[in-house]
Amino acid sequence: MSSFDQKLTLPSGVTLKNRLMMSPMTTRQSFFNGTITQNEISYYAARAKGLGAVITGAANVETGGKGWPGELSIADDEMLPELTQLASAIKVQGAKAIIQIFHGGRMTNAATLSGVQPVSASAVAAERPDAETPRAMTSAEIQTTIKAFGAATRRAIQAGFDGVELHGANTYLIQQFFSPHSNRRTDEYGGDREQRYTFIAELLDSVFTAVKEYATKPFIVGYRFSPEEFETPGIRFADTLWLLTKLRETKLDYLHLSLNSYDRVARGDDYQDKPMLTYIHDAIQGKLPLVGVGGVRTRSDVANVLNDAELVAVGQQLLFDPTWPLKLASDNDAAMFSGDFAAALDYTPFATPLYEFLAERYHSTPNI
């Protein structure tokens, strides 16, 4: 087990000053076109102190991949000035700056896309309220999107970020290509696990090609994944363990598990003896660092995660307690916020778009 204050050198050669990361979280604070705002830059800067790395909320790599209003974009060079400001604001606090890049796929709607129908691996709607049926991407469109991830990586490098995280979790496009629910294709991108992995393999090639061409110093590439889906057919935990046998052999710097609770157990009967985090850590075989996440609020939570991971990501706690890492490092645990997040919303200062998003989340839906 590692201590949170130990340094970690990633496979690329980048060294993190400690094992703490800010988990990527949606803020809806960007302008309508995806340009980051000064409020959002200040939000990240305030939470970067004491962390080894900050992972931003998702940034779309294409206009057609926009998932929601107020979403950050890295789809065009015109975004570079503000992206550069964001990277600098994080790094000046001593943390590495990692921007999460993604495509929403079918997890968006025509209203968000200015009347354009969403796209996905196949024309299958998500199993959620008011889900729209997407249009199946053509082979040419798939190649365009793969290249867009490479171009986004190039922009991240040019903006001064220390790395990118590929958002292969939370049912967005990368996951949609691996899922048997959203991917019913009969070409080279669909079929069994191996064929459904083709999109991911080509995506990684595009990103690492951009790193090789444009990065003048070590550059982080991480990958976030969700362990299982509720849909039938859908990704089961056994599918994820198979996926890890592929990803652990790549040039990735880390794998980032997406969970709402770090001790969650898989739904399938075959994996009930240990938390998913433990099974996943074992499956990676020490070949890549693992980021554990989910409900981390206390020193003991950090220690528990680091029993089965090399890094720990912190999300909601940092929303309401921006200086939490400093309190952890100075043994000032008594000063850590330990109250109810929903109740704290009314007296925690947030910019209006973020406040409205959090109010919708905490007051209208269960905490996830």
Backbone hydrogen bonds in HBPLUS format (Angstrom, degrees):
<---DONOR---> <-ACCEPTOR-->    atom                        ^
c    i                          cat <-CA-CA->   ^        H-A-AA   ^      H-
h    n   atom  resd res      DA  || num        DHA   H-A  angle D-A-AA Bond
n    s   type  num  typ     dist DA aas  dist angle  dist       angle   num
A0006-GLN N   A0003-SER O   3.11 MM   3  5.60 166.0  2.13 122.6 123.0     1
A0019-ARG N   A0004-PHE O   2.81 MM  15  4.81 175.3  1.81 147.6 149.0     2
A0008-LEU N   A0016-LEU O   3.01 MM   8  5.20 154.8  2.07 143.3 148.8     3
A0016-LEU N   A0008-LEU O   2.76 MM   8  5.20 165.7  1.78 154.8 152.3     4
A0010-LEU N   A0014-VAL O   2.77 MM   4  5.44 165.1  1.79 168.2 163.1     5
A0013-GLY N   A0010-LEU O   2.85 MM   3  5.38 151.0  1.93 119.3 128.5     6
A0312-VAL N   A0019-ARG O   2.93 MM 293  6.19 167.4  1.95 177.4 174.8     7
A0052-GLY N   A0020-LEU O   2.79 MM  32  5.26 145.6  1.91 138.2 149.7     8
A0053-ALA N   A0020-LEU O   3.30 MM  33  6.81 141.7  2.46 147.8 154.6     9
A0021-MET N   A0312-VAL O   2.94 MM 291  6.13 148.9  2.04 153.9 153.6    10
A0314-VAL N   A0021-MET O   2.86 MM 293  6.23 154.2  1.92 154.2 159.3    11
A0022-MET N   A0053-ALA O   2.94 MM  31  6.47 145.8  2.06 142.8 153.8    12
A0055-ILE N   A0022-MET O   3.15 MM  33  5.68 149.9  2.25 134.2 143.0    13
A0023-SER N   A0314-VAL O   2.89 MM 291  5.22 172.7  1.89 125.2 127.7    14
A0030-SER N   A0070-GLY O   3.09 MM  40  4.55 155.0  2.16 128.1 120.4    15
A0031-PHE N   A0035-THR O   2.83 MM   4  5.26 170.0  1.84 160.3 158.6    16
A0034-GLY N   A0031-PHE O   2.92 MM   3  5.25 165.2  1.94 116.9 121.4    17
A0073-SER N   A0034-GLY O   2.98 MM  39  4.42 143.7  2.11 134.3 123.2    18
A0041-ILE N   A0037-THR O   3.07 MM   4  6.42 155.8  2.13 146.8 153.6    19
A0042-SER N   A0038-GLN O   2.94 MM   4  6.13 160.1  1.98 149.2 154.1    20
A0043-TYR N   A0039-ASN O   2.92 MM   4  6.13 147.0  2.03 140.1 149.8    21
A0044-TYR N   A0040-GLU O   3.11 MM   4  6.43 159.1  2.15 152.7 155.1    22
A0045-ALA N   A0041-ILE O   3.03 MM   4  6.22 165.6  2.05 150.7 155.2    23
A0046-ALA N   A0042-SER O   2.98 MM   4  6.05 155.2  2.04 148.3 153.6    24
A0047-ARG N   A0044-TYR O   3.04 MM   3  5.27 142.1  2.19 103.7 114.7    25
A0048-ALA N   A0045-ALA O   3.43 MM   3  5.27 162.7  2.46  99.7 104.7    26
A0051-LEU N   A0048-ALA O   3.25 MM   3  5.71 164.1  2.27 134.8 133.8    27
A0096-LYS N   A0052-GLY O   3.03 MM  44  6.19 173.0  2.04 125.7 127.8    28
A0054-VAL N   A0096-LYS O   2.83 MM  42  6.20 158.9  1.87 174.0 174.4    29
A0098-ILE N   A0054-VAL O   2.87 MM  44  5.94 162.3  1.91 178.8 175.1    30
A0056-THR N   A0098-ILE O   2.93 MM  42  6.41 157.6  1.98 159.7 165.7    31
A0059-ALA N   A0100-GLN O   2.82 MM  41  6.01 141.2  1.97 141.5 152.9    32
A0102-PHE N   A0059-ALA O   3.00 MM  43  5.98 152.7  2.07 147.7 147.1    33
A0060-ASN N   A0072-LEU O   3.06 MM  12  6.63 148.9  2.16 148.8 143.2    34
A0074-ILE N   A0060-ASN O   2.93 MM  14  5.87 173.0  1.94 159.8 158.3    35
A0061-VAL N   A0102-PHE O   3.07 MM  41  6.07 141.0  2.23 164.3 168.3    36
A0065-GLY N   A0062-GLU O   2.91 MM   3  5.09 156.7  1.96 107.7 115.1    37
A0066-LYS N   A0063-THR O   3.28 MM   3  5.67 163.8  2.31 116.5 116.4    38
A0104-GLY N   A0065-GLY O   2.80 MM  39  4.77 160.8  1.83 119.6 125.7    39
A0079-MET N   A0076-ASP O   3.05 MM   3  5.83 168.2  2.06 122.3 126.2    40
A0080-LEU N   A0077-ASP O   3.03 MM   3  5.43 164.7  2.05 115.4 120.4    41
A0083-LEU N   A0079-MET O   3.06 MM   4  6.14 162.3  2.09 159.2 163.8    42
A0084-THR N   A0080-LEU O   2.85 MM   4  5.87 153.3  1.92 152.1 157.9    43
A0085-GLN N   A0081-PRO O   3.15 MM   4  6.49 149.1  2.25 139.2 147.3    44
A0086-LEU N   A0082-GLU O   2.96 MM   4  6.28 152.9  2.03 147.6 154.8    45
A0087-ALA N   A0083-LEU O   2.97 MM   4  6.25 168.2  1.98 154.3 156.1    46
A0088-SER N   A0084-THR O   3.04 MM   4  6.16 164.7  2.06 148.7 153.1    47
A0089-ALA N   A0085-GLN O   2.93 MM   4  6.07 156.0  1.99 147.0 153.5    48
A0090-ILE N   A0086-LEU O   3.16 MM   4  6.42 149.6  2.25 151.1 158.0    49
A0091-LYS N   A0087-ALA O   3.02 MM   4  6.20 169.2  2.04 153.1 156.4    50
A0092-VAL N   A0088-SER O   2.93 MM   4  5.95 153.4  2.00 152.4 157.7    51
A0093-GLN N   A0090-ILE O   3.15 MM   3  5.63 150.4  2.24 109.5 117.9    52
A0094-GLY N   A0091-LYS O   2.90 MM   3  5.19 162.2  1.93 111.9 117.2    53
A0162-ASP N   A0097-ALA O   2.72 MM  65  5.20 145.2  1.84 144.0 155.7    54
A0099-ILE N   A0163-GLY O   3.09 MM  64  6.51 156.3  2.14 144.7 140.5    55
A0165-GLU N   A0099-ILE O   3.02 MM  66  6.13 149.2  2.12 127.7 130.2    56
A0101-ILE N   A0165-GLU O   2.84 MM  64  6.08 155.2  1.90 152.7 159.7    57
A0167-HIS N   A0101-ILE O   3.07 MM  66  6.02 163.7  2.10 167.6 163.8    58
A0173-LEU N   A0103-HIS O   2.96 MM  70  5.51 153.5  2.03 155.2 160.3    59
A0107-MET N   A0104-GLY O   3.04 MM   3  5.36 154.9  2.10 137.5 134.1    60
A0113-LEU N   A0109-ASN O   3.18 MM   4  6.47 144.4  2.31 143.0 153.5    61
A0115-GLY N   A0110-ALA O   2.60 MM   5  4.54 158.2  1.65 148.2 146.3    62
A0114-SER N   A0111-ALA O   3.34 MM   3  5.21 151.1  2.43 108.3 105.9    63
A0116-VAL N   A0113-LEU O   3.18 MM   3  5.28 164.2  2.20 108.9 113.7    64
A0135-ARG N   A0118-PRO O   2.82 MM  17  6.29 157.9  1.87 145.7 149.3    65
A0120-SER N   A0135-ARG O   3.09 MM  15  6.23 146.0  2.21 146.0 146.9    66
A0137-MET N   A0120-SER O   2.94 MM  17  5.87 153.4  2.01 175.5 175.4    67
A0131-ALA N   A0128-ARG O   3.28 MM   3  5.64 145.6  2.41 140.5 133.8    68
A0142-ILE N   A0138-THR O   2.97 MM   4  6.28 153.6  2.04 151.5 158.8    69
A0143-GLN N   A0139-SER O   3.10 MM   4  6.40 159.1  2.14 147.2 151.9    70
A0144-THR N   A0140-ALA O   2.99 MM   4  6.27 150.5  2.08 144.3 152.9    71
A0145-THR N   A0141-GLU O   2.94 MM   4  6.19 157.3  1.99 150.5 155.6    72
A0146-ILE N   A0142-ILE O   2.93 MM   4  6.19 160.4  1.97 152.6 158.2    73
A0147-LYS N   A0143-GLN O   2.99 MM   4  6.18 158.3  2.03 145.7 151.3    74
A0148-ALA N   A0144-THR O   2.91 MM   4  6.14 138.3  2.09 137.0 149.4    75
A0149-PHE N   A0145-THR O   3.10 MM   4  6.50 143.2  2.24 149.0 156.8    76
A0150-GLY N   A0146-ILE O   3.39 MM   4  6.78 150.6  2.49 139.9 147.3    77
A0151-ALA N   A0147-LYS O   2.87 MM   4  6.23 154.8  1.94 150.0 157.3    78
A0152-ALA N   A0148-ALA O   2.85 MM   4  6.03 150.9  1.93 143.9 151.8    79
A0153-THR N   A0149-PHE O   3.04 MM   4  6.24 148.2  2.15 139.1 147.2    80
A0154-ARG N   A0150-GLY O   3.00 MM   4  6.35 152.6  2.08 145.6 153.0    81
A0155-ARG N   A0151-ALA O   3.00 MM   4  6.34 153.9  2.07 145.7 152.3    82
A0156-ALA N   A0152-ALA O   2.91 MM   4  6.19 153.4  1.98 145.8 153.3    83
A0157-ILE N   A0153-THR O   3.01 MM   4  6.30 155.4  2.07 149.5 155.4    84
A0158-GLN N   A0154-ARG O   2.96 MM   4  6.24 162.9  1.99 150.1 154.8    85
A0159-ALA N   A0155-ARG O   2.81 MM   4  5.96 142.6  1.95 147.8 157.8    86
A0161-PHE N   A0156-ALA O   2.99 MM   5  5.40 150.0  2.08 167.6 161.2    87
A0160-GLY N   A0157-ILE O   3.08 MM   3  5.29 154.0  2.15 104.5 112.7    88
A0220-ILE N   A0162-ASP O   2.87 MM  58  6.08 174.1  1.88 149.6 148.1    89
A0164-VAL N   A0220-ILE O   2.93 MM  56  6.21 148.6  2.03 144.5 147.1    90
A0222-GLY N   A0164-VAL O   2.91 MM  58  6.34 163.2  1.94 151.5 157.2    91
A0166-LEU N   A0222-GLY O   2.89 MM  56  6.12 169.3  1.91 139.9 137.2    92
A0168-GLY N   A0166-LEU O   3.04 MM   2  5.85 121.1  2.40 110.3  94.1    93
A0224-ARG N   A0166-LEU O   2.91 MM  58  6.17 172.5  1.92 171.3 170.1    94
A0168-GLY N   A0224-ARG O   2.88 MM  56  5.20 125.0  2.19 132.4 144.0    95
A0172-TYR N   A0169-ALA O   3.19 MM   3  6.26 173.5  2.20 135.2 135.8    96
A0175-GLN N   A0172-TYR O   2.96 MM   3  5.56 114.0  2.41 119.1 133.6    97
A0176-GLN N   A0172-TYR O   2.86 MM   4  5.97 149.0  1.96 146.9 155.2    98
A0177-PHE N   A0173-LEU O   3.06 MM   4  6.39 142.5  2.20 153.4 160.0    99
A0178-PHE N   A0175-GLN O   3.00 MM   3  5.15 128.8  2.27  99.3 113.4   100
A0179-SER N   A0175-GLN O   2.89 MM   4  6.05 135.5  2.09 151.0 164.4   101
A0183-ASN N   A0179-SER O   2.94 MM   4  5.79 139.5  2.11 146.1 157.8   102
A0190-GLY N   A0187-ASP O   3.20 MM   3  5.67 171.7  2.21 119.1 120.8   103
A0196-ARG N   A0192-ASP O   2.89 MM   4  6.14 159.5  1.93 160.2 167.0   104
A0197-TYR N   A0193-ARG O   2.94 MM   4  6.09 124.5  2.26 143.2 157.3   105
A0197-TYR N   A0194-GLU O   3.30 MM   3  5.15 140.7  2.46  91.5 102.4   106
A0198-THR N   A0195-GLN O   3.12 MM   3  5.30 156.4  2.18 104.3 111.6   107
A0200-ILE N   A0197-TYR O   3.01 MM   3  5.31 113.9  2.47 105.3 120.7   108
A0201-ALA N   A0197-TYR O   2.96 MM   4  6.28 163.0  1.99 160.4 165.8   109
A0202-GLU N   A0198-THR O   2.98 MM   4  6.21 163.9  2.01 155.9 159.4   110
A0203-LEU N   A0199-PHE O   2.91 MM   4  6.04 149.2  2.01 144.7 154.1   111
A0204-LEU N   A0200-ILE O   2.92 MM   4  6.18 160.8  1.96 155.0 158.8   112
A0205-ASP N   A0201-ALA O   3.09 MM   4  6.36 155.2  2.15 143.4 150.3   113
A0206-SER N   A0202-GLU O   3.02 MM   4  6.27 155.2  2.08 144.5 150.6   114
A0207-VAL N   A0203-LEU O   3.01 MM   4  6.31 161.2  2.04 153.9 158.5   115
A0208-PHE N   A0204-LEU O   2.90 MM   4  6.05 172.4  1.90 156.9 159.3   116
A0209-THR N   A0205-ASP O   2.91 MM   4  5.95 143.2  2.05 142.0 151.9   117
A0210-ALA N   A0206-SER O   3.16 MM   4  6.39 152.2  2.24 141.1 147.7   118
A0211-VAL N   A0207-VAL O   3.01 MM   4  6.36 154.0  2.08 147.7 155.3   119
A0212-LYS N   A0208-PHE O   2.98 MM   4  6.11 162.4  2.01 142.7 147.0   120
A0213-GLU N   A0209-THR O   3.01 MM   4  6.17 148.8  2.11 142.8 151.3   121
A0214-TYR N   A0210-ALA O   2.88 MM   4  5.90 160.1  1.92 154.3 158.8   122
A0215-ALA N   A0211-VAL O   2.95 MM   4  5.14 153.6  2.03 132.9 140.9   123
A0253-ASP N   A0221-VAL O   2.75 MM  32  5.49 176.1  1.75 160.4 160.4   124
A0223-TYR N   A0254-TYR O   3.23 MM  31  6.56 139.4  2.41 137.0 148.4   125
A0256-HIS N   A0223-TYR O   2.79 MM  33  5.92 161.7  1.82 153.2 152.9   126
A0225-PHE N   A0256-HIS O   2.95 MM  31  6.33 152.6  2.03 158.9 162.6   127
A0258-SER N   A0225-PHE O   2.88 MM  33  5.83 149.2  1.98 163.5 159.9   128
A0229-GLU N   A0235-ILE O   2.72 MM   6  5.04 159.2  1.76 155.8 148.9   129
A0239-ASP N   A0236-ARG O   2.83 MM   3  5.25 128.6  2.09 109.1 123.2   130
A0240-THR N   A0236-ARG O   3.21 MM   4  6.68 150.0  2.31 149.4 158.0   131
A0241-LEU N   A0237-PHE O   2.98 MM   4  6.33 158.0  2.03 152.2 158.0   132
A0242-TRP N   A0238-ALA O   3.07 MM   4  6.29 146.9  2.18 138.4 147.1   133
A0243-LEU N   A0239-ASP O   2.86 MM   4  6.19 154.9  1.93 145.7 153.1   134
A0244-LEU N   A0240-THR O   2.91 MM   4  6.21 149.5  2.01 150.3 158.0   135
A0245-THR N   A0242-TRP O   2.98 MM   3  5.27 132.9  2.21 103.1 116.0   136
A0246-LYS N   A0243-LEU O   3.00 MM   3  5.29 139.4  2.16 103.4 115.0   137
A0247-LEU N   A0243-LEU O   2.97 MM   4  6.32 167.0  1.98 156.2 158.6   138
A0248-ARG N   A0244-LEU O   2.94 MM   4  5.70 158.9  1.98 142.8 147.6   139
A0249-GLU N   A0246-LYS O   3.14 MM   3  5.70 155.6  2.20 113.2 120.4   140
A0250-THR N   A0247-LEU O   3.12 MM   3  5.35 168.8  2.13 114.2 116.6   141
A0255-LEU N   A0289-PRO O   2.96 MM  34  6.40 153.4  2.03 156.7 164.9   142
A0291-VAL N   A0255-LEU O   2.76 MM  36  6.09 155.0  1.82 160.3 165.2   143
A0257-LEU N   A0291-VAL O   3.16 MM  34  6.15 160.4  2.20 160.1 160.4   144
A0264-ARG N   A0261-SER O   3.08 MM   3  5.46 158.0  2.13 124.9 123.5   145
A0262-TYR N   A0294-GLY O   2.93 MM  32  4.51 150.9  2.02 128.6 119.2   146
A0276-MET N   A0264-ARG O   2.96 MM  12  6.29 165.1  1.98 159.7 160.9   147
A0271-TYR N   A0268-GLY O   3.37 MM   3  5.99 170.4  2.38 117.7 120.4   148
A0278-THR N   A0275-PRO O   3.05 MM   3  5.48 127.6  2.33 107.8 119.6   149
A0279-TYR N   A0275-PRO O   3.31 MM   4  6.77 162.9  2.35 154.0 157.5   150
A0280-ILE N   A0276-MET O   2.86 MM   4  6.01 165.2  1.88 159.2 163.5   151
A0281-HIS N   A0277-LEU O   2.95 MM   4  6.07 159.0  1.99 144.1 150.1   152
A0282-ASP N   A0278-THR O   3.01 MM   4  6.23 160.5  2.05 151.8 156.8   153
A0283-ALA N   A0279-TYR O   2.93 MM   4  6.18 150.4  2.02 143.9 152.6   154
A0284-ILE N   A0280-ILE O   3.06 MM   4  6.31 145.7  2.18 151.3 158.9   155
A0285-GLN N   A0282-ASP O   3.17 MM   3  5.36 140.6  2.33 101.5 112.3   156
A0287-LYS N   A0284-ILE O   3.13 MM   3  5.93 169.5  2.14 124.0 127.0   157
A0310-GLU N   A0290-LEU O   2.99 MM  20  5.43 138.8  2.16 136.1 148.4   158
A0311-LEU N   A0290-LEU O   3.06 MM  21  6.19 150.5  2.15 160.1 156.1   159
A0292-GLY N   A0311-LEU O   2.93 MM  19  6.26 166.2  1.95 150.0 146.9   160
A0313-ALA N   A0292-GLY O   2.86 MM  21  6.17 165.2  1.88 166.6 171.4   161
A0302-VAL N   A0298-THR O   3.13 MM   4  6.50 157.4  2.18 148.4 153.6   162
A0303-ALA N   A0299-ARG O   3.04 MM   4  6.37 161.9  2.08 150.3 154.8   163
A0304-ASN N   A0300-SER O   2.86 MM   4  6.03 157.0  1.91 148.0 154.6   164
A0305-VAL N   A0301-ASP O   2.98 MM   4  6.24 161.0  2.02 153.9 157.9   165
A0306-LEU N   A0302-VAL O   3.02 MM   4  6.23 164.2  2.04 151.6 156.2   166
A0307-ASN N   A0304-ASN O   3.26 MM   3  5.32 154.4  2.33  98.5 106.0   167
A0308-ASP N   A0305-VAL O   2.95 MM   3  5.76 154.2  2.02 122.2 128.1   168
A0318-LEU N   A0315-GLY O   2.94 MM   3  5.61 129.6  2.20 117.8 129.4   169
A0319-LEU N   A0316-GLN O   2.97 MM   3  4.98 127.5  2.26  96.4 111.2   170
A0320-PHE N   A0316-GLN O   3.37 MM   4  6.76 155.4  2.43 157.7 159.8   171
A0321-ASP N   A0317-GLN O   2.79 MM   4  5.68 127.7  2.07 140.8 156.8   172
A0324-TRP N   A0321-ASP O   2.96 MM   3  5.40 156.5  2.02 128.2 127.9   173
A0326-LEU N   A0323-THR O   3.01 MM   3  5.43 125.5  2.32 111.5 125.1   174
A0327-LYS N   A0323-THR O   3.18 MM   4  6.55 151.8  2.26 151.6 160.1   175
A0328-LEU N   A0324-TRP O   2.93 MM   4  6.20 153.1  2.00 153.4 161.3   176
A0329-ALA N   A0325-PRO O   2.98 MM   4  6.19 159.4  2.02 145.5 150.5   177
A0330-SER N   A0326-LEU O   3.03 MM   4  6.14 139.7  2.20 139.5 149.7   178
A0332-ASN N   A0327-LYS O   2.80 MM   5  4.72 155.3  1.86 151.3 151.2   179
A0331-ASP N   A0328-LEU O   3.36 MM   3  5.29 166.5  2.38 104.8 106.9   180
A0335-ALA N   A0332-ASN O   3.06 MM   3  5.76 153.8  2.13 117.2 124.2   181
A0336-MET N   A0333-ASP O   3.03 MM   3  5.33 160.6  2.07 110.9 117.1   182
A0344-ALA N   A0340-ASP O   3.04 MM   4  6.22 149.5  2.14 146.2 155.2   183
A0345-LEU N   A0341-PHE O   3.13 MM   4  6.32 125.6  2.44 144.6 157.6   184
A0345-LEU N   A0342-ALA O   3.35 MM   3  5.35 145.6  2.47  95.7 105.1   185
A0347-TYR N   A0344-ALA O   3.11 MM   3  5.63 155.4  2.18 113.8 120.9   186
A0355-TYR N   A0351-ALA O   2.89 MM   4  6.05 165.3  1.91 161.6 166.2   187
A0356-GLU N   A0352-THR O   2.90 MM   4  6.05 167.9  1.91 159.7 162.0   188
A0357-PHE N   A0353-PRO O   3.05 MM   4  6.21 153.5  2.12 141.4 148.6   189
A0358-LEU N   A0354-LEU O   2.90 MM   4  6.09 164.9  1.92 154.9 158.7   190
A0359-ALA N   A0355-TYR O   2.81 MM   4  5.98 154.5  1.87 150.9 158.7   191
A0360-GLU N   A0356-GLU O   3.04 MM   4  6.18 154.2  2.11 140.5 146.8   192
A0361-ARG N   A0357-PHE O   3.00 MM   4  6.26 151.0  2.08 142.2 150.7   193
A0362-TYR N   A0358-LEU O   2.78 MM   4  5.94 177.8  1.78 161.7 161.0   194
A0363-HIS N   A0359-ALA O   2.93 MM   4  5.51 151.4  2.02 137.0 145.4   195
A0364-SER N   A0360-GLU O   3.17 MM   4  5.35 133.4  2.40 122.6 130.4   196
A0365-THR N   A0361-ARG O   3.19 MM   4  5.37 149.5  2.29 126.3 133.3   197
